[in-house]
Amino acid sequence: MDTVFKFLFEFLGQFFGSLWSIITGVFTGLGGAFDFGAYINIINAYTTELGGLAWVVAIIAIVLLAAVLALAVWLIIVAIKKFIRSHRRRKDTESLVKEVQSLNKEVMRLNLEKDKILSMKVSQIGLNPNELSELTGEELESLNDHEQEEGSNGDKRFYKLSEIDDLWSTYVPPIYDNDITLPEFCESFRNFAGSRLKLYYDIKIIRLFVASFASTRLIILQGISGTGKTSLPYAFGKFVSNPAVIASVQPSWRDRSELFGYFNEFTKKYNETELLRAMYEASYNENIYAVILDEMNIARVEYYFAEMLSILEMPSKDEWVVDIVPNSWPTDPRHIVNGQLKIPPNMWYIGTANNDDSTFAITDKVYDRAMPIDINTKGVAFEAPDTEPVNINYKHFENLLNHAKATYVVSDENLKKINLLDDYVIEHFRIAFGNRIVKQLRDFVPAYVGCGGTEIDGLDYVLAHKVFRKFEALNLSYIRDEIDGLLAYIDELFGEENMNECKDYLKMLKKLV
């Protein structure tokens, strides 16, 4: 056994002894390198033997050695500082990670509370039976029985809409002025706004605005403040003898309940919005309805208007249906069938938008489905003849627009040029026109021509505001040189005297770089 211990001692001692020699050697070496007393003794020992030139060499050696030692000390200090800094950074990172985790937990908790609150808006999110009974603590069967009992007792949960049923039950349609043409409509609208309301607009703005009704249900009037964006649809409502409905968007708007209202589970009454009331009233007549979403981008449009964007994209108007409540009461308004309301075909939605720091950027999802109109200059006053409002129904208005679409179809030559321009933009900018934009172009341009404009100006406007607008999302510094080639290609396709709005917009983008 003693032999084993002796073997292990010598065998392991060889390794650990060498390791100890390395450690002690390092510290001994460091101690020797910084043993200033030894350096002084050496200098003293050779003081009498060194001559004049030898002293110069000796002093240079002493200075170099002092510099090397100072550099070594500086490197050690820097290394220690970096180690401390990295250690602190690691601790700060760990602290931030813990804080983020804590905040995530808090956000999850707040979201759960928000969901519980929103769950009371049954009509908005459509709770399933199990969730509803879980929230209320009532059995579903007894809850439904209770609701049906309230409905059968004559309780009305839609006060405003039921009132409309009573007011419009004996409605007799007026005699509409359906002889007016589209150019007359635009000119009369401009003169009416100038003579009766003292609101002055360039005829091009009027044509763009009216032609937009042919291509989409959502029109966006944007530009600097004070140029008459809200006044234009307001004047339009007055002109067609049906005042526009103004919905002032608030920063807190986050979901569809801001547009349609919601059912209050505690009061058993439906909180009806002015927009819902107007939509229901529109189902009783054929008047033209304009809804003004004032300051629409003071909240995120894609949040509160998302459902409407999807519904209005449906090709058949029979599919324009929105869920209002999840069930049916006997006392519900006449035109709410099985808790659903059909979106009226005689209603258009006109949003006004200011682009500044207090608003949200309107996303491509919204822009692609809308027709934007820029109003950046005040109208110049002119002598407008006194003009009365018109009494026109929406069917005749749509017939005028549809007649223009059939009469002033975009020429094959220009469509070929559009396709060539599309290929060029895809190749050089990785942006495509898209089928939706092409469809809007085919609808808008003929209507613009029918209003008194020209085909090339209509194409110019759509390309500038629906296609080239997308360039703002690109890195302008990378595409600056490509813009010059695009400008030259536009001149080649359409002529140097045309497409000025597109060219001005592209030149403006170059200046932003």
QUIPESUL-V414472 format. One record per run of one state. SS is the DSSP state (h for helix, s for strand, l for the rest). FROM is the first residue (numbers start at 1). TO is the last residue. If there is no record, write none. Layout:
# QUIPESUL-V414472
ss: [SS;SS]
from: [FROM;FROM]
to: [TO;TO]
This chain:
# QUIPESUL-V414472
ss: [l;h;l;h;l;h;l;h;l;h;l;h;l;h;l;h;l;h;l;s;l;h;l;s;l;h;l;s;l;s;l;h;l;s;l;s;l;h;l;h;l;h;l;h;l;s;l;s;l;s;l;s;l;h;l;s;l;s;h;l;h;l;h;l;h;l;h;l;h;l]
from: [1;2;34;36;46;52;119;122;126;129;137;140;153;159;168;182;197;203;213;218;223;229;240;245;249;257;261;262;265;269;272;274;283;287;288;289;295;296;299;301;305;306;312;317;320;321;324;336;338;340;343;347;354;364;370;371;375;393;394;408;412;430;435;451;455;474;476;495;500;513]
to: [1;33;35;45;51;118;121;125;128;136;139;152;158;167;181;196;202;212;217;222;228;239;244;248;256;260;261;264;268;271;273;282;286;287;288;294;295;298;300;304;305;311;316;319;320;323;335;337;339;342;346;353;363;369;370;374;392;393;407;411;429;434;450;454;473;475;494;499;512;513]
